[in-house]
Amino acid sequence: MPAQHIRRPNMRPTEILKSEHRVIEQVLTCLDRIADEAKESGSVPVKAAGDALRFLREFADGCHHKKEEDRLFPMLESRGMPKYGGPTDVMRTEHEQGRALIRTMAQSLESAGAGERAVVQSFVRAARDYVQLLRAHIQKEDHCLFAMADNLLSLDDQDRLEEAFEAVEREQEKPCTHRHCLEIAANLVKQFGVSEAAIESAAAQDRCCVH
């Protein structure tokens, strides 16, 4: 059966992004606990850390941030929000900072798993910095940028934006990457004893392909 996309009834595009934030926050908690374990044991749990980085690359950056940078931000700027020096400019800069920290963690992962002390410390620092950056970033979007978006965008804008978000999910490199990332997140939160509520809610409302 061909893939279908499930519309989430009565959800504004900003609410979709907020629901994705809740899932990202759960994985950030897992990453924080991975850093705790690495600091205490002297080596990074490679499988869990690799899964967290894959989620952050494919879901947080490859899907969620892409919706913002390629779809939401340009629409806001077309409605009068300044492209340079304004809120979207700050958000783009923080996305780039996050990507740099993910690269640092990924580059050090193999050696950190072997227990090389300096590399483990580098991983832990980058993980802590990433968690702090993303949590603050999410707060800015949830409580400032998205409120501005709700005021700036018409109902027609919001309908077009939701369709654009669906297109981003379809454009991902692998079929069902969105759903697979939710599965990665679910496995991580189980492993580290983190609440599954946000992930269960996102999975129930998932617009990824179903067969």
Secondary structure, 3 states (H helix, E strand, C coil): CCCECCCCCCCCHHHHHHHHHHHHHHHHHHHHHHHHHHHHHCCCCHHHHHHHHHHHHHHHHHHHHHHHHHHHHHHHHHCCCCCCCCHHHHHHHHHHHHHHHHHHHHHHHHHHHCCCHHHHHHHHHHHHHHHHHHHHHHHHHHHHHHHHHHHHCCHHHHHHHHHHHHHHHHHCCCCCHHHHHHHHHHHHHHHHCCCCHHHHHHHHCCCCCEC
